[in-house]
């Protein structure tokens, strides 16, 4: 049986391109470049690369990038986009919980909830962090976004989703305070024009959890910031108003 995210991303590549939450690529890539001091020698792994928007933009700017995603249709779309722009990028279909890389990359990015924290158990989410850490060289850096557990304590997740997407409708929302998991029914139109109804299960994390998980993987410096679409900044202090948080960690 397919999980909800597998069902979604098998029929969502075209629709995904029009979502408002994927329109901040340029500002996000500028932040990434600052974090690595514009060093073109950096080898970058994009986990949960989706249709390749960050990988493509980074490649245009002279970086070597490998993109991985669980979804065959998303990878196909990423390859088509790269080819159309005359770019050679290695995109491969892979499970973020079981990646073949070890000590190969200077930087790993996981943005816009491409994998973490969509898994159905905390153990599976942790496996993604483990594989990200394993892929890094000594003194490598990890930059990722994740759902901010402080947000649903003060706000309705259902109202947030419904006000920020023209293609998705969030119904039957239930945030569990004991597990910090949000269970909801998502309705949206797939690329085939048919309405999909998905029973979603997403994990929200509080900053102290992320810090503990990363320290257990030997990350030495961990910064957790606020996260604004297309406007990543070290000056953005995380608050309860941030739906996501931006994490920058160094081994």
Secondary structure, DSSP 8 states (H G I E B T S, - for coil): ---HHHHHHTS-HHHHTT-GGG--HHHHHHHHHHHTTT-TT-EEEEET-TTSHHHHHHHHTT-EEEEEES-HHHHHHHHHHHHHTT---EEEE--TTS---SS-EEEEEE-SSSSTT-SSSHHHHHHHHHHHHHHEEEEEEEEEEEEBTTHHHHS-HHHHHHHH-SSEEEEEEEEETTTTEEEEEEEEE-TTS-EEEEEEEEE-B-HHHHHHHHHHTT--EEEEEE--TT---TT----TT-SEEEEEEE-
